[in-house]
Amino acid sequence: MQIGSITLAGRLALAPMAGVTDLAFRQICREHGAALTVTEMVSTKALCYQDKKTPRLLALGEDEHPAAAQVFGHEPETMAEGAKIARAVSGCDIIDINMGCPAPKIVNNGDGSALMRDPALAARVIEAVVKAVDVPVTVKFRKGWDEKSVNCVEFARMAEAAGAAAITIHGRTRAQQYSGKADWDAIRAVKQAVSIPVFANGDVAEPADVVRILEYTGADAVMIGRGALGDPWIFERANALIETGVCPPLPPFAERIGTAVRQIELAAAQKGEYIAMLEARRHVNCYLKYERGLKTFKTRICALERLEQLYGIAEELKQTVGG
């Protein structure tokens, strides 16, 4: 599929998730079939103020193309300047604008899904970013602010008119956060309303969900978020299901826990062992989500401090679970 001048080799993308989709996790997901990866969201204001930590979130892997850098903010001029910096720092192929994040600390500043309450301002933001960068611009947003103000169809049309090359629609309102059920009917309505590519997002937890959401909504592609946590194989398994109608099984547990260890090793090389081990407490436990009876191991993982500890736990897990 095409996003402006950029060609994607598949229909599945890894959704940006703050504190989750770092370079290490994105690399693992690409190796397992994600056709597009997106950085964690970065503040354009922080980029413009030359914050030293923010550019690190934009680092892409050597072979991480095509990839998008996701930015957030609500001031058109700052968004334009920050997007230019993000493009220069990362070498990304696409700039994605976050207009869907529901976190209070984001929306209380007028960013993320708060922009769905002011489509006119959102349009000016998109237009400013499109004029500022030399790559396609995409927009990620939600069904609406709440059930009383569902405006995703109008918002999608606005984004297209403002110059967006593609959009991603999450089928929940801001009020829902990540609870309840994603509204695939809303996604289908958005797809029918615009001519640019549409990524469907929400309630995609297994390969069969990928096929169902594509068929039900008519979307061009799927952006997978939480479903990929601890399961990067969801991409290659869903790709196979789309292409052949047959979904391969998950790999043996030993391979899965080995991949978890490799992900944390990559993270440690990129950001240091201390930070990587703090983040490993969540990531490694996600790799155990299909197993039962491992409460003691999960507790130990939540106390990880060194790679050496992770190696020991991984070997014990292989012997306990087997396969």
DAKA-V762439 format. One record per backbone hydrogen bond with DSSP energy under -0.5 kcal/mol. NH is the residue of the N-H (numbers start at 1). CO is the residue of the C=O. Records with the same first field share a line. If there is no record, write none. Layout:
NH = CO + CO
This chain:
3 = 6
6 = 3
8 = 1
13 = 222
14 = 36
15 = 13 + 224
20 = 17
21 = 17
22 = 20
26 = 22
27 = 23
28 = 24
29 = 25
30 = 26
31 = 27
32 = 28
33 = 30
34 = 29
35 = 12
36 = 12
37 = 66
39 = 68
42 = 70
44 = 72
47 = 43
48 = 44
49 = 45
50 = 47
51 = 46
55 = 51
56 = 53
57 = 53 + 54
58 = 55
59 = 56
64 = 61
65 = 63
68 = 37
69 = 94
70 = 68
71 = 96
72 = 42
76 = 74
79 = 75
80 = 76
81 = 77
82 = 78
83 = 79
84 = 80
85 = 81
86 = 82
87 = 83
88 = 84
89 = 85
90 = 86
91 = 87
93 = 67
94 = 67
95 = 136
96 = 69 + 94
97 = 138
98 = 71 + 96
99 = 97 + 140
106 = 103
107 = 103
108 = 104
109 = 106
110 = 107
111 = 106
112 = 98
113 = 101
114 = 111
115 = 112
116 = 113
117 = 114
118 = 115
121 = 118
122 = 118
123 = 119
124 = 120
125 = 121
126 = 122
127 = 123
128 = 124
129 = 125
130 = 126
131 = 127
132 = 128
133 = 129
136 = 93
138 = 95
139 = 166
140 = 97
141 = 168
142 = 99
143 = 170 + 172
144 = 172
145 = 149
149 = 146
150 = 147
151 = 143 + 149
152 = 143
155 = 151
156 = 152
157 = 153
158 = 154
159 = 155
160 = 156
161 = 157
162 = 158
163 = 159 + 160
164 = 159
165 = 137
166 = 137
167 = 197
168 = 139
169 = 199
170 = 141 + 168
171 = 169 + 201
174 = 144
175 = 145
177 = 173 + 174
179 = 176
183 = 171
184 = 182
187 = 183
188 = 184
189 = 185
190 = 186
191 = 187
192 = 188
193 = 189 + 190
194 = 190 + 191
197 = 165
199 = 167
200 = 221
201 = 169
205 = 203
209 = 206
210 = 206 + 207
211 = 207
212 = 208
213 = 209
214 = 210
215 = 211
216 = 212
217 = 213
218 = 214
219 = 213
220 = 198
221 = 198
222 = 11
223 = 200
224 = 13 + 222
225 = 223
228 = 225
229 = 226
231 = 228
234 = 231
235 = 232
236 = 32 + 232
237 = 233
238 = 234
239 = 235
240 = 236
241 = 237
242 = 238
243 = 239
244 = 240
245 = 240 + 241
246 = 240
248 = 246
255 = 252
256 = 252
257 = 253
258 = 254
259 = 255
260 = 256
261 = 257
262 = 258
263 = 259
264 = 260
265 = 261
266 = 262
267 = 263
268 = 264
269 = 265
270 = 266
271 = 267
272 = 268
276 = 272
277 = 273
278 = 274
279 = 275
280 = 276
281 = 277 + 278
282 = 279
283 = 279
284 = 280
285 = 280
286 = 282
287 = 283 + 284
288 = 285
289 = 286
291 = 288
298 = 294
299 = 295
300 = 296
301 = 297
302 = 298
303 = 300
304 = 301
309 = 306
310 = 306
311 = 307
312 = 308
313 = 309
314 = 310
315 = 311
316 = 312
317 = 313
318 = 314
319 = 315
320 = 316
321 = 317
322 = 317 + 318
